[in-house]
Amino acid sequence: MSTLWPTPLEPASLGRPSRRAATAAIEAHVAVLRGEPLKASLATALREAGGLGGQERRFTALAVRELSRHQRLLDLAARTLGHPPSKVGLTEDQALVRYVLWRRLFCGEGWARIGPEVKLPGPVRPRTIKDDLLARVAQTPLPEPPLPEAPAERLAIRYSFPNWLVERLAALHPEPALEALLAALNEEPALHFRVRPSGTRAEVLERLTEEGVVAEPVELAPDAVRIGDASHRVFETKVMKSGRLQVQDVGSQLIAEVCRPLGGSLEGRIVADVCAGAGGKTLALADMVGTSGRVLAGDRSRRRLAQARERVRELSVRNVSFPHPLPLREAEVLLVDAPCSGTGSLGREPDQKWKLTPKAITDFQATQLALLEEVGREARPGALIVYATCSLLPEENDAVVRGFLEKQPGFTLEPVAPVLGSERAAALCEGPFLRPLPPRVPGGGFFAARLRKEG
């Protein structure tokens, strides 16, 4: 870590900055600071802005995520310049200072470009700070501040993570790997898709090329595609509109793949997606079981399950049902994609790292273990339970599996590697578990374990 301050982003990756786009970004960040989820805050700000062009909307979305993603480092820069958040009174003022520093440090811009985006009489009211203070924030030389001795705390500052979280990750990864992981979690996530039946991934890639979209295969997952075109034109393609592509992280695709029987397929089988959420893995499992199989989907969140129903309806998927309660004994495979801290998905939801606490991790662990025990009791003999999270922490992963096996002696832990094959297992597995981690695996970090109920 040669310098604390970052290398600016490529201008082509930013979208188009404007005063109105900056206003929407700052207003959304203010809402996040007041406790609103980032996704909801961004959606509201974009809706209220109205009339933003596609590239302006892209800039706004990036800026909102970046202000949460680098919050700690931006605040350190403000303190170094003599403007700590504690002295900047209003939440709106804190957001303005962070925005100016983000444009300076992460976009490489000077006051000549930043000023028109933030000068009075806007873009955000109320505010107590004047333009001359913001100009000083943008122009005053920024020295390197002294850093703590502990490597974990230094990395926590540089990559803007809570100390406690980096300390827990430091117990799992040597310093170079830890820094690479934190850096990857701070990257703006690429667009990954799963190719849906019928046909091959190569055919879909060829059709995308014909429609002018840059795309490439992700070799670690058989149906994964990465979109290299930042314009998001992919959503307007015939391939997308025909239902051949589904937005899905590579790790999520791998979890669905881990549900396969060893040496076979899920074709014709009954699978229960116990924590279906918005239905991403539900759709993947539905494609895997085919028209002769069934997926039974449920979730404790009615709102998220309504989203899953809508996605199933939009794609005219006929082999998914939503019975309540789920008849778990009918299923041969049960996926428990448990509620978790989401530490593996902080690239998409960076605001979450400032809301998480060690107590929250303990609470998640208790919920996960209780859920897994409940499913284990209901599962029929011989059934396979796949336990999965998008967490990086062993308290929610390995420890839950161990706790379950101690309380449920009628289960055995099956290694994941044989399902994936030896070539991919080296990059994707650790011991008996699936553990795809960035940057080695693109996208977020995930975990999965296979638990077989003895028959």
PyMOL commands that set and color helices and strands:
alter all, ss='L'
color gray80, all
select helices_A, chain A and resi 11-13+19-33+38-49+54-69+71-80+85-87+91-105+111-118+131-139+151-158+163-170+175-185+201-210+233-236+238-241+250-258+280-289+302-314+328-330+343-345+350-354+358-378+398-407+417-420+422-428
alter helices_A, ss='H'
color red, helices_A
select strands_A, chain A and resi 191-195+215-217+224-227+245-247+270-273+294-297+320-321+333-337+384-389+411-414+429-430+433-434+447-453
alter strands_A, ss='S'
color yellow, strands_A
deselect
rebuild
show_as cartoon
